[in-house]
Each structure stands twice: as C-alpha cells, then as structure tokens.
Amino acid sequence: MKKNWPYLAVGVGIVTIIAAVVYYQFQQKKPQQAAFAPDSSVYSTQNYTNLVLDSTILIDFYRLHLVADSIQKDVSEFYRRRNYQYAWFSENKLTNAALNFNQQREAFISDFADSSLYSRQIDTLLLEAHTKGSQFLKRPQDAQTLELLLTTAFFKYTDKAFTGSVRDPLDLEWFIPRKKKDYQALLDTLVSAKGNPMREPVNRYYVLLKNKLQYYRSLEKKGGWPTFDFPKKSLQVNDEDSSLIALKQTLVMWGDMSETDSSALFTDSLTVGLKRFQHRLGLVENGKIDANTARELNRPISFRIRQIMLNMERLRWVPAEMEPNMLLVNIPEFKLHVFENGKQIWMANVVVGKEATKTSIFRGNLSYVVLNPYWVVTNNIINNEILPKLKRNPGYLARNNMEVVSGNKVVDPYSVKWSSYTKNVPFTIRQKPGPGNSLGKVKFLFPNSYSIYLHDTPSKSLFGESSRAFSHGCIRVSTPEKLALHVLKNDPAWNEEKLESVWKTQKEKWITVRPALPVYIVYFTAWVDQTGQLNFRNDLYGLDKALEQEIFGEYIASKS
C-alpha cells in the first residue's frame, strides 16, 4: 500500500540533497512545482530565531496578495502570539517544517488537481532559499515574502484539506455536526523543533480512500481503461467475443482479476472477476455482462476519480475519531454496519427512504428499544394516503388494525366527519401491535427532529432487491432480532428467551438502552471496505451531483 504522506528523517552525519521540479497540468496550464529534501547546510530543526517581522508589513502583504479576510485573521493571530518572530526560518536557514509543509501542499495539489493552492512564487523563492542558503536572508524583502506566503498557504491548505471546500454541509442535507479544528495549535506543532510531518486529522476511511485516489490518478496518467461495445446477445462461459480482451484488462486494473488473459474467450476466471466487480458496485452478482454491469464498466476513470474526491470531501465532515461502539447506516449502500471495539462485527441489509421521502443524514444516540411497537402514522402519510380512504370508508382502520386516538382516549372512527378535513386531522392514528404492524416486532429509537428510526418490517421480500429505497424515510432492518440482542447485550435482564416471551404477548414494551449507542446515518457513494476493496454506489438522492456543483461548479460551467 502506498504511503499517504512523505516521511522525512534528518540525522547526524546524513546529508541528502534532492532538487526536483514536478509538473502538473491544470486544464491548459502547467504550473511548476519544486520539491526539496532536507540538507543540514540549508534546513534547521530549531524553532527559535532572532528574525522578527515588522508587523506593519502585514497589511501591505494582504493587499498585494489579495488575502481573504478569514485568512488574514488567522495569519495575524499566529504572528501576534509569536511576537512576530519568523516561523519558517531559524539560525539563518529554512526549517524542516518549511520542507514538510511544502511537500504536503504539492501532494494535495497533485492528488486533487487543485490549482487554487498552487503558488509559483512560493516555489521560486523556496528554490532560491534552498540553493543560496544563508545568503537568501540577505534579501530581507524576499525572506519576509516567503515567510508570509508559507503561513498564508498553510491556513488556505488546512481550511480546504481538513475542513473541506464546502462552507456549510447543512446546505447539502448533511446534519452530522463537525468539530472545528484548531489550526493555530496545528501550525505551532508543525513549526516546533519536535513537530513531525503534518498529517490531515481525519478518520482512517479518508486515508484508505486517498490511497485509492492516488492509484486511480496513476491509471489516469496511463490512459485509464477502455470503453466497450458489448454485443447485444448475452455472453456465456466458452463464448468468444473481441470485447472480452479489453474487459479482462480493465478487470485487472480494477483488481478483480489477478492475471491478464489476452484471449477473447469467456472463461470461468472472467465470471469470478465480474462477480467481484458486481459485488463492489452493489450489483446483482450473476457473473454476466448485463445492462447495469456494462453501464458501470463503461464509466470513464475521470468519473470514478470525481466520485472518490466527492466522498473524501464528505469524510472531512465526520469526526476524526468515531466511537468504537456504534451503528452506521450508509444510505446508498443499503447496509447497516455494527461496530464493536472499533471493528465491524457484522452488517445487515436495510431498506431506506424513497427519493421523494429521503432518509436524513445525521447522528443520534440509540436510547430505547420498543418491543411490539405501535406505529404512530405521520401527518404526511395521513394527509396523502389514509385520509382519502377514510373519506370513502372509515372501516379501513379496523381492517388494518388501526385506531383513532385523542389524548389517551380511543375514538370511534365512524363518529368523525372525515370529509370536513383536507389535512391536519386533529387526531392521532396508530396501528396496534400484531403480525401486520408496519414496524414489525421491534423499533429502535434515537430521538431526533427528523422522525427517523430503525425498525422491523413484515415486508421481508424487499431485502432481496439490489436497490432498496422503498420507505417513507425510516430504516427497515433485515435482522431486527439480532440487532435487539446486540443493543441490549449489556443489560442482564434481557436475552433471546426474554425477548421472545414479550413478543408473544403483542403488548408494547419500552426498554431503556444504557449506555446509549451512537448511530450514524451517512451518505457515501465511494468507500474502502474492511477487506481493502474500493466500493462504488449510485447517487441515490442526487447529493453527489449537488456536491459536485458546489466544488466543481466553475469547472462544469467552463466545459458546458
């Protein structure tokens, strides 16, 4: 596996000088980048210096380099706390921190094709500081400029690489709160003598996905994979077709076949490779080149790279360290993941909300397990689905084991003049516990403002579908009994036998979960699973498209 970041070591008696120029093309521009390795004659590991900035030059620097107000504030605060002492020079030399940060900046520019962080002036001045050593500081204006350019670049970089390009994820229907990171403390650590090369403070899923991005970038530079004109007839094992040659090459690039087979024969190995590909993309695993499989195979590498980048952006929004014991539902994957002590121990199929009734993205705490639950019908369902039926025949409620409640009193549905209501019925309508109850035998509550919860369902057949967006927003779980036992495993009063005894009564029973279990409802269309495999899913709710417009909107407009 490739390393995420360059790690550099400088020891007594080791002298290494590397000077390189890295070219990266941004659309029709090719900015020049310089990379350096530490040299004891040029770089210093100390974090003090007698070099001090004139605070009055900051205003002129901001004006000349068009520094955003938010970055100005960060830079000014940083130097004010240092009494305007230089951060990137010490003992008349550049520090290792300058090298470490610049290489990370260049790596980010390359990985994400982000020219907004590129600075030709930084590269030019760093190269001169490297080649001229202490003589460079005899040009105080250039030294001050490089010092301030590096600090400004640091805050631009961290704001984008750590927090993300999107200012407010709430605008993109992402309601998981994110903790603001202390970039001042991060920079203090970086420029200190004890500071190690900086790493993005994000969770391990980000790191794994970044490795895949770097691999796909390398494939892209080699031309990516070919597209196919598959025959209209269905190919079977032992059939021959010229398109299979390129298909096998592509599956090798994807990692779904281990050896390149240059024949045009549909082999058993190709069947296995196709099933692996279909598994990673959430398709029906039939080992055939059906329409859905052909469509996903023909997506260009640029599409997959963007998909990876969009989901890395989302991963910047989640906590760097997630709770070791938690539940996680990934909406486009239609899966519930159960974690214990930081490891996934099992997962289950789920049904999520239809596009018209989306499942919300948020974090909650699972606090209650309800056995034999009543289903309290939402106003939206009452208005759009039940009220028209009640107007025709109030007997609809009895046929569906439902009842009308006002406060704590059950109301005779025939006593209500349903025709007088168009919406906002002043009653509660609920379905009583029993075999036909829409919530099945159990529901799992993590109180939230979206009225979303996990629950059982009598409609088991839907779990066999490859795409499972059928609900009104809540999440149906394929293994509710197993989940109930897991959630209550710390409570000695509950075991499988006790649960079964309550289910037989068909009477509602609330159980408090202690401690509450974190639940994350997330939306990822690209991720690396526990086996190290890169997975992709379709953009179920169009949120990739919205995020792409937010991040790449200017680029899209320029191409349209």
N, C-alpha and C positions, 0 to 999 in steps of 0.2 A: 504494500500500500504506500502511495506517495505521502511524503510529509506535507503537513499543511503549511508550515512556515519555515523559513530558513533559520537554523540554529547555529550560532557562531561562537567559537571559543577562542580566547586570546590568552596564551600562557607565556611565562617567562622563557625566552630563548626561541620562541616561534615567531617567524616573520613571514607573513604571506601578503602578497600584493596581487590583487586581481582587478583589472580595469576592463570593463566591457560596455558595449553600447547595445541596448536592447531596442529593437524596433517593433512598434505595434501600430497597426493601421486602424484608424477610426474613420470608417466610411471612406472618404477620399483623402484623408490626411494621414501622415506618418510621423507622429511626434517622436523625437529621440529621447531615450531614457538611458541613464548611466547607472551602473551597479558597481559597488566597490566592496572590497573585503578589508578587514582591519589591518593596519600597518602601525607598528609601535612608534614609528617616526612621525606619523600623521595623526593617529587617533589616541585619545586619552580615556582612561577609565575613571578618572576623578570627577567629582561633582561639585567642585568649587572653583572659582576663578576670580581674578581681580578685574575682569572685564565687566563693565556696567553700561547699560543703555542710558541714553538721555531720554527721559520719559516724554519730552516734548516732541520727539520724532515720531511717536506712535500715531498721532493724528495725521501727520503728513503721509505716513506709510498707508494708513487705512484709506485715505482719499486717493492716493496714487494707484493702489492695487484693488480698489473697489471692493473692500472687505465688507461683508454683510454685518449688520448691527449686532446680531447674536454672536457672531464670531469675534467681533471687536470686544464685546463684553468679556468673553472667555479669555482672550489674549491679554487684555488689560488687567484682569483679576490675577492671572497667572504671574505676570511680572511684578505687580504690586506686592504680592505675597513674597516674592523673591528679592524685594528691594531693587528690582530692575537688573539683577545680576543675569548674565548670559546663561542659557540652559544647554546650548549645543556645542559650546567651546569650553575648554579647560586647559590650563597650562599652555596657552597659545596654540592649542590643537583642537581639531574636531573630536568630539567624543564618540565612543562606540554607539551611543544611543542614536546619534545622527544617522549612522550607517544602518542600524537595525530598523529604525522607523522608515527610512527612505526605501529600503528593500521591501518592506511590507506595503508601502504605498504603491510601489511599482507592481507588486504581485496582485494587489487588488485591481489596479487599472487593467492589467492583462486578463485576469480571471473574468472580470465583469464588463470588459470593454467600455470602461467608464472614463471618457476623456475629460470629464469635469474636474477630476482630481489631478490631471496632468499639469505640470509646470515646467516649461522649457528653461525658465530662469533658475529654478532650483537645481536642475540637472547641470546646467552650465556652471553655476557657482560652486556646486559640490565637486565637480571635476577639477575646477581651478584650486579649490581648497585642498583637494587630495594631492594634486601634482605640485603645488607650491608650498605646502606645509605652513610653517610659521610665517613665511613671507606674505601669505594671504592676509594675515591680520594687520599688515602694514597698510592695507587698503580699508580703513575703518568703515567707509560707507558701504562697501560690498559685504564686509563681515556683518554689519548691522542688518543689511537687507537679507542675507542668507539666514541669519538668526530668526528674524521675524517671519520670513517666508516659511521656514520649517515649523514654527509654532502655529502659524495660521493654518498650514496644511494639516497639522496634527488634528486640530479641532474640526476641520472640514471632514477629514477622513473618519475620525471616530464617530462623528454625528451620523455619517452615512453607513459606515461598516458595522457599527454596534447598534445604533438605534433604528436605522433603516431610512429609506428615502421618503417614505410616507409620513407626513407630519402627524396625522391623526387617524389611526386604523379604524376608529369608530365610524368614519365616513364610508368604510368598506365592509361594514357589518361585522367587525371583529371586536368583541366586547370582553376579551380577556385582558385585565389590566396589566400594564408593564411597569416595571420599576425603573425610575430614572437613574442612569449611571453617573458616577462621579468622575468626570473626565479630568478634573483638576488633579485628583489623587492619582489617577492613572498616569498622567504625564509626570507628576512628581516621582513616581516609582520608576518610570522609564528613564528619566534623565539622571537618576541617582546612580552612584557607583555600584550599588547592589542590584540595580534593575536588570532583569533578564529581557531578552527579546519579547516584545509585546504580542499577546495573543488576544484574539477577539473574545470577549467574555460572553460567549453564547453557549447553548447546550450542545451536547455531543451529536445530536442529529444534524445540526448545522455543519459540524466538522466532517461528518461522513458524507453529506451531500456535496460539500465543497470538493472533496476528493473526486467525486464523480464528475463534477463540473470541469475540473482540470483535465480529466481523461477525455471528456467529450470535446473540450477545446482542442486537444491534440488530434482527435479524429477529424475535427472540422478542418484543421490546417492541412490534413492529408486528403481532403475532398469529401469526407463524410461517407455515407453509404448510398448505394444506387437506389433509384426508384424502380418499380417493377410494372410490367404489363402482364398481369396474371391471366391465364386462359379462363374463359367463361365456364368451361366444364370443371367439375370438381376433380382434383387430382388425388389419386390413391397411392398407397405403397406399391412400388415397382413400376409406376408410370414414369415416363420421361418427358421433360419439357425444358427448354433452354433457360427459362426464367429461374429455374431452381439453382442454377450455378451461382447467380448473384445473390439469391436468397440465402444460400448457405454461407456465403462470405459475410453477409450482413449479420446473421445469427452468431457468427464467430466474433464480430465486432461487439455485439451486444453481450457476449459472454454466455449465450445459450447453447452454443455448440463448441466443443473443445478443439476440434480439428477441422481444417479446411478440406472440404471434399469438392473437387473440381468437376465431378460428374453431374450430368443432367438428370440423374435417377432419383426418384422419391424413395429414400431409404428409411429404415427404422430409426436411424440416428436423427434424421430430419424430423420425424414425428415427435421424438423426445424433445428436440430443440424447440419445435413450435409450441409444445405444451409448456415448456419453461417460459417461453416468451408470453404466452397467453396468461399464465399464472401471474406474472409480474405486472401485467396490464389489466388484470381483473376481467379477462375474457373467458368465455366457455372453453375449458381445457379439452379440446377434442383432437388436437394434433393435425387439424385440417386448415387449409388456406380459405377460410370463409370470408364473407364480405367485411366483417368487423376486423378480423385479423389482417386482411390485406390493407384496409384503411390505416391501421396503426403502423404497419410495416412501412408504408409509403409516406409517413410524415417525415419531413426533412430534419436533419440534425439541428438546424437552426431553431426549429420549433421546440425540440427537446431541450436545447440549451436555455431557451427562454423560460420554459416550464420549470427547469431547475432553479433558475435565477429568481423567479417569482416566489417559489416556495422557500428559498433561502431568505428572501425578504420577510416572509411570514415568520420564519424561525427566529428572526431578530426581535420579534414582538413577544416571544414567550420567555418565561423565566430561564435564566442561565442554569439554575438547578431546580428541577421539578421534584416533587415529593416522591420518596422511594415507594410508598404505597399509595396507589391511585388507580382510577379508571380513566380510560381515554377512548373517546369515540371519534373516529375520523370519518366525516360525513361522506366524502366522495368514494371512500374505500368500502363503506357499508360494513364496518367492523368495530367491535368493542374489544379493547385491549386491557387486560388485567395485569397490573404490575404489583410485585411484592419484593421488598428489599432491593428496589432499583432494577429488577429484571422482569421481563414479561413472562408470566407463568402459563397463561392461556388466552385465547381470544374466541370471540363468537360473532356470528353473523347478526346484523341488525337491519331493521327497516327504518328509514329516515323520512323526513318530510318531502312532499312533492315540491316542485319549483314554485307553485302558487302558494304553498304553505311551508315555507322553508324552516328547517331546524336551525335555531340560532347558535352562534359561536360564542361561547362564554365559559367561565369557570364557576363551579359551585361546590358545595360540600354535602355529600350524601348523608342525611341526618335521620331519615326514617325509612323503615321497610313496612309496607302496609300489606297484610295478607287479606285475601278475599275483599279487594277494594271496591267501593262504589266508584262508578265512573260519573263524575260531575261534568255534564256536557257544557262546552264553552258557548258563549253567546254567539260567536261566529257560526258554529255548527247549528245552533238552534235557529238563528235567523235564516240561514241559507238552505238548510236541509230538513230540519224537523218541523218548523212552523208550517210550511206549506202542506205537510202531511197531516198535521193536527187539524188544520182547517177543513180538510176533507173528511177525516175520521179520527177522533180522539182515542179510538181503540188501538191506534198504532203503538201507544206507550205500553199497554198491557202485553201486546204481542211481542214486544222487545224487552220485557222485564224491566220497564222504566216506571218512574213515578214522579209526580209533581210535588215540590216541597215549598212551603212558605214559612221561613224561620225554621222551627222544629216540627211543624205540622204538615202532614201529608194531605194534599188537596185532591179531591175528585176531579180528574181531567175533564169530565163531562159538565162540571159546574163552571168552567172557564169559557168565556166567549172569545175563542181564539181568533175569530175573524176580525176582531177590533184591533189586533196588533199587526204591525208591519215589521217591527223589530223591537229590541229591548223589552222582551217579555219580563214582567216583574216577579217571576218565579224561578226557582232552581229546578232543573230537570236532571235527574240522575238515573243511572242504570244500576240495579241491585246486583249484589254478588251472585255468582252462579256460573254454570258452564258456558253460557253465551255471552258473558260480560266481555266488553271490548278490551278491558285491561287484563283479562285472564285471572290467574290466581294471585298475582303479586305486582305491586308497583314500588319503585324506588324513588324517593323524593329528595331532591337537593334544592331547597327553596330558592326561587329566582323570579325575576319580573317578566320572564318570557313564557311562563306556564309550561315549561318543558320538563319531562321526567322520563325515566326508563320504566318499561312495563312488559309483562307477558302479553300474549295475544292468542285468541282461538284460531286465527288465520295463519296456520303454520306453513302452508304451501308457498307463501311469498318468500320464505327464506331460501328457497331453491333457485330463485331468479338471480341472474348475474348483476342486474341493476335493480336496486331495492329502494326506490323513492316512491312510497305509496301512502305515507301517513299524513296527518294534519299538522305535524311538527314534532310530536313526541316520538320517542325512540323505542321500537319494539325489539326485544331481545330473544334470540333463539333458544337460549339455555337459562331461563329465569330461575329454575330451582337451584342450579349450580351457583348462579350469582348470589342468590339469597343465602346459601350456606357460606359462601366466601365472605360476604359482607358481615354476617353475624358470627363468624368463627371465633371472635374474641369474647363472645357472650356465652358463658357456660349453660345458660338457661335454654339455649336453642341448638337443636341438632336436627337431622333429617326426620327422625321419628316424630319429634315435637311439631315440626312444620306440617307434616302430613296430617297429624291429628287436628290441627287448626283448619287446614284446607277442607277437611271433610265436613266441618260444621257449616261452611258457607256464611260465617259471620265475620264481619270486618274486625281486624286486629292490628293495632299500631304498635310498632317496636322502635324504640329509640336506638340509634347506632352510636356507640361510644368506643373510640373517638370517631368523629365524623370523617368520612372518607372523601378526599378530593376527587372531583370529576371534571375532566376537561373535554369540552365539545369543540373539536378543531376542524379545520378545512385545509387538507394538504393533498395536492394532486401529483406530487413527486416527493419521494422519501426513500431512505435506505432502511430496509427491514433488519431484523435481528440476525439474519443469515448473511448480511452484507450485500443483498441484492437490491438493485435500483428498481423501484416501482413507479408506475405512472397510472393515473386515472383521468377520466374525462372531467371536464369543468361543469359539474352538475348544475350549479346555480349561476354560472356566468361570472363568478367572482374573479377568476383568472383574467378574464377579459377586462373587467373593471380595473384590476390592479395593474395590468399591462398598460392600459391607457394612462394611469396615474404616473407610472415610472417611465414608460417609453413613448408617451403621447406625442412628444415633439418629433421623435424619430418616425413614428407612424404617419404623422401629418406630412412630413417631408417626403415620404415614399408614396403617398396617395395621389 
